Amino acid sequence: MSRVVAVLSTDWLGLRRACPRRSDEELVALALQRGRAVAAREHRERVEEDLPAGERVSRLRDALAQRVASVAGHRFELVTQRDRLARAKVDERESYERHLALHKDLVPALKLQAKELRAEVRRLERECEAAGIDPETVEPAIDWSATISVDGYEPPRYGSNADRRAAAIEFFRRVGWGT
């Protein structure tokens, strides 16, 4: 177990106000003791209403303590991971923009080239058949079922950034990303 415990300064000041006569070491020991006790208790999503008043109040206090600890943990993560989250947001945006640029500039040209090559292969196959040669015997064979169909492909014509964005979102929905 770690010997270092990090606490947000606002949480520490609140603890300090609650226990003004205790030393820092005593506050740390008290916080760890209470935290371990709360974590060790059984966690319940719901407290039954038909319990005796004393037991119900005790369970409600436990549930509140667990929820407060959970909120404090999330707040700690948010504050301490803020820079990482900001970088992740920038990285995601850059990735999205690269994806749009590829689909705008590179992918359409490659698909058009593939379409032309497929047409050329089919033309050559017709020439083989006309010459009495079975195109299936020519190596290397092409497994058309395993190739991407680009025969009917036309490059997208985006009118605006919003159109590009909508096309990218539709692409991500189609491939199931982010669901």
RODO-84838 format. One record per residue: residue number from 1; x, z, y of N, C-alpha, C in turn. Coordinates in Angstrom, 1 decimal, always signed. Each point is the difference from the previous one (the first is absolute). Layout:
N
n, n.px, n.pz, n.py, ca.px, ca.pz, ca.py, c.px, c.pz, c.py
NUM, X, Z, Y, X, Z, Y, X, Z, Y
...
This chain:
179
n, n.px, n.pz, n.py, ca.px, ca.pz, ca.py, c.px, c.pz, c.py
1, +0.8, +0.0, -1.2, -0.8, +0.0, +1.2, +0.9, +0.0, +1.2
2, -0.5, -0.7, +1.1, +0.8, -0.1, +1.2, +0.1, +1.3, +0.7
3, +1.2, +0.2, +0.7, +0.2, +1.2, +0.8, -0.4, -0.2, +1.4
4, -0.3, -1.3, +0.4, -0.4, -0.3, +1.3, -1.5, -0.3, +0.1
5, -0.6, +0.7, +0.9, -1.5, -0.3, +0.3, -0.1, -0.4, +1.4
6, -0.6, -1.2, +0.2, -0.2, -0.5, +1.3, -1.4, +0.3, +0.5
7, -0.2, +0.4, +1.2, -1.3, +0.4, +0.6, +0.0, -0.6, +1.4
8, -1.2, -0.6, +0.3, -0.1, -0.6, +1.3, +0.0, +1.2, +1.0
9, +0.6, -0.3, +1.2, +0.1, +1.1, +1.0, -1.3, +0.5, +0.4
10, -1.1, -0.8, +0.1, -1.3, +0.5, +0.4, -0.6, +0.9, -1.1
11, +0.3, -0.3, -1.2, -0.4, +0.9, -1.1, +0.7, +1.3, +0.1
12, +1.3, -0.1, +0.2, +0.8, +1.2, +0.1, -0.4, +0.9, +1.2
13, -0.3, -0.6, +1.1, -0.4, +0.8, +1.2, -1.4, +0.6, -0.3
14, -0.9, -0.6, -0.7, -1.2, +0.6, -0.4, +0.2, +1.2, -0.9
15, +0.9, -0.2, -1.0, +0.3, +1.1, -0.9, +0.7, +1.2, +0.8
16, +0.8, -0.3, +0.9, +0.7, +0.9, +0.9, -1.0, +0.8, +0.8
17, -1.0, -0.7, +0.5, -1.1, +0.7, +0.8, -0.8, +0.9, -0.9
18, -0.3, -0.4, -1.2, -0.8, +0.8, -0.9, +0.7, +1.2, -0.5
19, +1.3, +0.0, -0.1, +0.8, +1.1, -0.4, +1.2, +0.3, +0.9
20, -0.3, +0.5, +1.2, +1.1, +0.1, +1.1, +1.1, +1.0, -0.3
21, -0.3, +1.0, -0.9, +1.0, +1.1, -0.2, +0.9, -0.3, -1.2
22, -0.2, -1.1, -0.7, +0.8, -0.3, -1.1, +1.2, -0.9, +0.3
23, +1.1, +0.2, -0.7, +1.2, -0.8, +0.2, -0.2, -1.4, -0.6
24, +0.8, -1.0, +0.3, -0.1, -1.3, -0.5, +0.1, +0.0, -1.5
25, +0.9, +0.8, -0.6, +0.2, +0.1, -1.4, -1.3, +0.5, -0.7
26, -0.6, +1.1, +0.7, -1.3, +0.5, -0.6, -1.1, -1.0, +0.1
27, -0.1, -0.8, +1.1, -1.0, -1.0, +0.1, +0.1, -1.1, -1.1
28, +1.3, -0.4, -0.2, +0.2, -1.0, -1.0, -0.4, +0.6, -1.4
29, +0.4, +1.2, -0.3, -0.3, +0.6, -1.3, -1.6, +0.1, -0.1
30, -0.6, +0.4, +1.0, -1.5, +0.2, +0.0, -0.7, -1.3, -0.2
31, +0.5, -1.1, +0.8, -0.6, -1.3, -0.2, +0.1, -0.5, -1.4
32, +1.2, +0.1, -0.5, +0.2, -0.5, -1.4, -0.8, +0.8, -1.0
33, -0.1, +1.3, +0.2, -0.8, +0.8, -1.0, -1.4, -0.4, +0.1
34, -0.6, -0.1, +1.2, -1.4, -0.4, +0.1, -0.2, -1.5, -0.5
35, +0.9, -0.8, +0.4, -0.1, -1.4, -0.5, +0.0, -0.1, -1.5
36, +0.9, +0.7, -0.6, +0.0, +0.0, -1.5, -1.3, +0.5, -0.6
37, -0.5, +1.1, +0.6, -1.2, +0.6, -0.5, -1.2, -1.0, +0.2
38, -0.1, -0.7, +1.1, -1.1, -0.9, +0.2, +0.2, -1.2, -1.0
39, +1.2, -0.5, -0.2, +0.2, -1.1, -0.9, -0.3, +0.4, -1.4
40, +0.2, +1.2, -0.4, -0.2, +0.5, -1.4, -1.5, +0.2, -0.3
41, -0.8, +0.2, +1.0, -1.4, +0.2, -0.2, -0.7, -1.3, -0.5
42, -1.1, +0.2, -0.8, -0.7, -1.1, -0.4, -0.7, -0.8, +1.1
43, +0.2, -1.3, +0.1, -0.6, -0.8, +1.0, -1.3, -0.5, -0.4
44, -1.0, +0.3, +0.9, -1.4, -0.5, -0.3, -0.4, -0.8, +1.2
45, -0.7, -1.2, -0.3, -0.5, -0.8, +1.0, -1.2, +0.6, +0.6
46, -0.8, +0.7, -0.8, -1.3, +0.6, +0.4, -0.1, +1.4, -0.4
47, -0.5, +0.9, +0.9, -0.2, +1.4, -0.4, -1.5, +0.2, -0.2
48, -0.3, +0.5, -1.2, -1.4, +0.1, -0.4, -0.7, +1.0, +1.0
49, -1.3, -0.3, +0.3, -0.7, +0.8, +1.0, -0.6, +1.2, -0.7
50, -0.2, +0.1, -1.3, -0.6, +1.1, -0.7, +0.9, +1.1, -0.3
51, +1.2, +0.0, +0.4, +1.0, +1.1, -0.3, -0.3, +1.2, +0.9
52, +0.4, +1.2, -0.5, -0.2, +1.2, +0.9, +0.8, -0.2, +1.3
53, -0.5, +0.5, +1.0, +0.5, -0.2, +1.4, +1.5, +0.2, +0.1
54, +0.5, +1.1, -0.6, +1.5, +0.3, +0.1, +0.8, -1.0, -0.6
55, -0.4, -0.5, -1.2, +0.8, -1.0, -0.8, -0.1, -1.3, +0.7
56, -1.2, -0.3, +0.6, -0.2, -1.3, +0.7, +0.9, -0.1, +1.2
57, +0.1, +1.1, +0.8, +0.8, +0.1, +1.2, +1.5, -0.2, -0.4
58, +0.4, +0.7, -1.1, +1.4, -0.1, -0.5, +0.3, -1.4, -0.4
59, -0.9, -0.7, -0.7, +0.3, -1.4, -0.4, +0.0, -0.9, +1.2
60, -0.9, +0.2, +1.0, +0.0, -0.8, +1.2, +1.3, +0.2, +0.8
61, +0.5, +1.2, +0.0, +1.3, +0.2, +0.7, +1.1, -0.7, -0.7
62, +0.0, +0.0, -1.3, +1.0, -0.7, -0.8, -0.1, -1.5, +0.3
63, -1.2, -0.5, +0.0, -0.3, -1.5, +0.2, +0.5, -0.4, +1.4
64, -0.3, +0.9, +1.0, +0.4, -0.3, +1.3, +1.5, +0.0, +0.1
65, +0.7, +1.0, -0.6, +1.4, +0.1, +0.1, +0.7, -1.2, -0.7
66, -0.6, -0.5, -1.1, +0.6, -1.2, -0.6, -0.2, -1.2, +0.8
67, -1.2, -0.1, +0.7, -0.2, -1.2, +0.9, +0.9, +0.1, +1.2
68, +0.2, +1.2, +0.6, +0.9, +0.1, +1.1, +1.4, -0.4, -0.4
69, +0.4, +0.5, -1.2, +1.4, -0.3, -0.4, +0.1, -1.5, -0.3
70, -1.0, -0.7, -0.5, +0.0, -1.4, -0.2, +0.1, -0.8, +1.4
71, -0.8, +0.5, +0.9, +0.1, -0.6, +1.4, +1.4, +0.2, +0.6
72, +0.5, +1.2, -0.2, +1.4, +0.2, +0.6, +1.0, -0.9, -0.7
73, -0.1, -0.1, -1.3, +0.9, -0.9, -0.7, -0.1, -1.5, +0.4
74, -1.2, -0.4, +0.2, -0.2, -1.4, +0.5, +0.5, -0.1, +1.5
75, -0.2, +1.0, +0.8, +0.5, -0.1, +1.4, +1.5, +0.0, -0.1
76, +0.6, +0.8, -0.8, +1.5, +0.1, -0.2, +0.5, -1.4, -0.4
77, -0.6, -0.7, -1.0, +0.4, -1.3, -0.4, -0.1, -1.0, +1.1
78, -1.1, +0.1, +0.8, -0.3, -1.0, +1.1, +1.1, +0.2, +1.0
79, +0.3, +1.2, +0.4, +1.0, +0.2, +1.1, +1.4, -0.3, -0.5
80, +0.4, +0.4, -1.2, +1.3, -0.3, -0.5, +0.2, -1.4, -0.5
81, -1.0, -0.7, -0.3, +0.1, -1.4, -0.5, -0.4, -1.0, +1.0
82, -0.3, +0.4, +1.3, -0.5, -0.9, +1.0, +0.9, -1.2, +0.2
83, +1.3, +0.2, +0.0, +0.9, -1.1, +0.2, +0.0, -1.0, -1.2
84, -0.1, +0.6, -1.2, +0.0, -0.9, -1.2, -1.4, -0.8, +0.0
85, -1.0, +0.7, +0.4, -1.3, -0.7, +0.0, +0.0, -1.1, +1.1
86, +0.6, +0.2, +1.1, +0.1, -1.0, +1.1, +0.8, -1.2, -0.5
87, +1.1, +0.3, -0.7, +0.8, -1.1, -0.6, -0.8, -0.8, -1.0
88, -0.7, +0.7, -0.8, -0.8, -0.6, -1.1, -1.1, -1.0, +0.7
89, -0.5, +0.5, +1.1, -1.0, -0.8, +0.8, +0.7, -1.3, +0.5
90, +1.2, +0.2, +0.6, +0.7, -1.2, +0.5, +0.4, -0.9, -1.2
91, +0.5, +0.5, -1.1, +0.3, -0.8, -1.1, -1.2, -0.8, -0.6
92, -1.1, +0.7, +0.0, -1.2, -0.6, -0.5, -0.4, -1.2, +0.9
93, +0.1, +0.3, +1.3, -0.4, -1.1, +1.0, +1.0, -1.2, -0.1
94, +1.3, +0.3, -0.1, +0.9, -1.1, -0.2, -0.2, -0.8, -1.2
95, -0.3, +0.7, -1.1, -0.3, -0.6, -1.3, -1.2, -0.9, +0.1
96, -1.0, +0.5, +0.7, -1.2, -0.8, +0.2, +0.3, -1.3, +0.8
97, +0.8, +0.2, +1.1, +0.3, -1.1, +0.8, +0.9, -1.0, -0.7
98, +0.9, +0.4, -0.9, +0.8, -0.9, -0.8, -0.9, -0.8, -0.9
99, -0.9, +0.7, -0.6, -1.0, -0.6, -0.9, -0.7, -1.1, +0.7
100, -0.5, +0.3, +1.2, -0.7, -1.0, +0.8, +0.9, -1.2, +0.3
101, +1.2, +0.3, +0.4, +1.0, -1.1, +0.4, +0.2, -0.9, -1.2
102, +0.2, +0.6, -1.2, +0.3, -0.8, -1.2, -1.2, -0.9, -0.3
103, -1.2, +0.6, +0.1, -1.2, -0.8, -0.3, -0.3, -1.0, +1.0
104, +0.5, +0.2, +1.2, -0.2, -1.0, +1.1, +1.1, -1.1, -0.1
105, +1.2, +0.4, -0.2, +1.1, -1.0, +0.1, +0.6, -0.5, -1.3
106, +0.3, +0.9, -0.9, +0.7, -0.4, -1.3, -0.9, -0.4, -1.1
107, -1.0, +0.8, -0.3, -0.8, -0.3, -1.2, -0.7, -1.3, +0.1
108, -0.7, -0.3, +1.2, -0.7, -1.3, +0.0, +1.0, -1.2, -0.2
109, +1.2, +0.0, +0.5, +0.9, -1.1, -0.2, +0.4, -0.1, -1.5
110, +0.3, +1.2, -0.6, +0.3, +0.0, -1.4, -1.2, -0.5, -0.9
111, -1.2, +0.4, +0.3, -1.1, -0.5, -0.7, -0.2, -1.5, +0.1
112, +0.2, -0.5, +1.2, -0.2, -1.4, +0.2, +1.1, -0.8, -0.8
113, +1.2, +0.6, +0.0, +1.1, -0.7, -0.8, -0.4, +0.1, -1.5
114, -0.5, +1.1, -0.4, -0.4, +0.1, -1.4, -1.1, -1.0, -0.3
115, -0.9, -0.2, +0.9, -1.1, -0.9, -0.2, +0.5, -1.4, -0.1
116, +1.0, -0.4, +0.8, +0.6, -1.3, -0.1, +0.7, -0.2, -1.3
117, +0.7, +1.0, -0.4, +0.8, -0.1, -1.3, -1.0, -0.1, -1.2
118, -1.1, +0.7, +0.0, -1.0, -0.1, -1.0, -0.6, -1.4, -0.1
119, -0.2, -0.5, +1.2, -0.6, -1.4, +0.1, +1.0, -1.0, -0.6
120, +1.3, +0.2, +0.3, +1.1, -0.9, -0.5, +0.1, +0.1, -1.5
121, -0.1, +1.2, -0.5, +0.1, +0.2, -1.5, -1.2, -0.7, -0.7
122, -1.2, +0.2, +0.6, -1.2, -0.7, -0.6, +0.1, -1.5, +0.1
123, +0.6, -0.5, +1.1, +0.2, -1.5, +0.1, +1.0, -0.5, -1.1
124, +1.0, +0.8, -0.2, +1.0, -0.3, -1.0, -0.6, +0.0, -1.4
125, -0.9, +1.0, -0.2, -0.7, +0.1, -1.3, -0.9, -1.2, -0.3
126, -0.6, -0.5, +1.1, -0.9, -1.2, -0.1, +0.9, -1.2, -0.3
127, +1.2, -0.1, +0.6, +0.9, -1.1, -0.3, +0.5, +0.0, -1.5
128, +0.2, +1.3, -0.5, +0.4, +0.1, -1.4, -1.1, -0.5, -0.9
129, -1.2, +0.5, +0.3, -1.1, -0.4, -0.8, -0.2, -1.6, +0.0
130, +0.2, -0.6, +1.2, -0.2, -1.4, +0.1, +1.1, -0.7, -0.8
131, +1.2, +0.6, -0.1, +1.1, -0.6, -0.8, -0.1, +0.4, -1.5
132, -1.0, +0.7, -0.4, -0.2, +0.4, -1.4, +0.7, +1.2, -0.4
133, +0.5, +0.8, +0.9, +0.7, +1.2, -0.3, -0.9, +1.2, +0.2
134, +0.0, +1.0, -1.0, -0.9, +1.2, +0.2, +0.8, +0.9, +0.9
135, -0.6, +0.4, +1.2, +0.6, +0.9, +0.9, +0.3, +1.4, -0.5
136, -0.7, +0.4, -1.1, +0.2, +1.3, -0.6, +1.3, +0.0, -0.7
137, +0.6, -1.1, -0.4, +1.2, +0.0, -0.7, +1.2, +0.0, +0.9
138, -0.2, -0.2, +1.3, +1.1, +0.0, +1.0, +0.4, +1.4, +0.3
139, +1.3, +0.3, -0.1, +0.5, +1.4, +0.3, +0.6, +0.0, +1.4
140, +0.0, +1.1, +0.7, -0.7, +1.2, -0.4, -1.5, -0.1, +0.2
141, -0.7, +0.6, -0.9, -1.5, +0.0, +0.1, -0.4, +0.9, +1.2
142, -1.2, -0.3, +0.5, -0.5, +0.8, +1.1, -1.3, +0.7, -0.6
143, +0.0, +1.3, +0.1, -1.2, +0.8, -0.4, -0.9, +0.1, +1.3
144, -0.9, -0.9, +0.1, -0.8, -0.1, +1.2, -0.9, +1.3, +0.2
145, -0.3, +0.6, -1.1, -0.9, +1.2, +0.1, +0.8, +1.2, +0.6
146, +1.3, -0.1, -0.1, +0.8, +1.1, +0.5, +0.5, -0.2, +1.5
147, -0.3, -1.2, +0.5, +0.4, -0.3, +1.4, -1.1, +0.3, +1.0
148, +0.4, +0.2, +1.2, -1.0, +0.3, +1.0, -0.6, -1.4, +0.4
149, -1.3, +0.0, +0.0, -0.7, -1.2, +0.4, +0.0, -0.2, +1.5
150, +0.6, -1.1, +0.4, +0.1, -0.3, +1.5, -0.6, -1.4, +0.3
151, -0.7, -0.5, -1.0, -0.5, -1.4, +0.2, -0.9, -0.1, +1.2
152, -0.9, +1.0, +0.1, -1.0, -0.1, +1.1, +0.5, +0.8, +1.2
153, +1.2, +0.4, +0.1, +0.5, +0.8, +1.1, +0.1, -0.7, +1.3
154, -0.5, +0.6, +1.0, +0.1, -0.4, +1.4, +0.6, +1.2, +0.8
155, +1.0, -0.2, +0.8, +0.5, +1.1, +0.8, -1.0, +0.6, +0.9
156, +0.0, +1.3, +0.1, -1.0, +0.7, +0.9, +0.3, -0.4, +1.5
157, -1.1, -0.1, +0.7, +0.1, -0.3, +1.4, -0.6, +1.2, +0.8
158, +0.9, +0.9, +0.4, -0.4, +1.2, +0.7, -0.2, -0.3, +1.5
159, -1.1, +0.4, +0.5, -0.3, -0.2, +1.4, +0.6, +1.1, +0.9
160, +0.1, +1.2, -0.6, +0.5, +1.1, +0.8, +0.7, +1.1, -1.0
161, +0.6, +1.0, +0.7, +0.5, +1.1, -0.8, -1.0, +0.7, -0.8
162, -1.2, +0.1, +0.5, -1.1, +0.6, -0.7, -0.4, -0.7, -1.3
163, +0.1, -1.3, +0.1, -0.3, -0.8, -1.2, +1.1, +0.2, -1.1
164, +1.3, +0.1, +0.5, +1.0, +0.3, -1.0, -0.1, +1.3, -0.6
165, -0.4, +1.0, +0.9, -0.2, +1.4, -0.5, -1.1, +0.0, -1.0
166, -1.1, -0.7, +0.3, -1.1, +0.0, -1.0, +0.3, -0.6, -1.3
167, +0.9, -1.1, +0.1, +0.4, -0.6, -1.3, +0.9, +0.9, -0.8
168, +0.9, +0.7, +0.7, +0.9, +1.0, -0.7, -0.8, +1.1, -0.6
169, -1.0, +0.5, +0.7, -0.8, +1.1, -0.6, -0.8, -0.5, -1.2
170, -0.5, -1.2, +0.1, -0.7, -0.6, -1.1, +0.9, -0.2, -1.2
171, +1.3, -0.4, +0.2, +1.0, -0.2, -1.0, +0.2, +1.4, -0.7
172, +0.2, +1.0, +0.8, +0.3, +1.4, -0.6, -1.2, +0.5, -0.8
173, -1.2, -0.3, +0.5, -1.2, +0.4, -0.7, -0.1, -0.7, -1.4
174, +0.3, -1.3, +0.1, +0.0, -0.9, -1.3, +1.0, +0.5, -1.0
175, +1.2, +0.4, +0.4, +1.0, +0.5, -1.0, -0.2, +1.5, -0.3
176, -0.9, +0.7, +0.7, -0.3, +1.4, -0.3, +1.0, +1.0, +0.6
177, +0.7, -0.5, +1.0, +0.9, +0.9, +0.6, -0.7, +1.0, +1.0
178, +0.4, +1.3, -0.1, -0.6, +1.0, +0.9, -1.4, +0.5, -0.4
179, -0.4, -0.3, -1.2, -1.3, +0.5, -0.5, +0.2, +1.1, -1.0
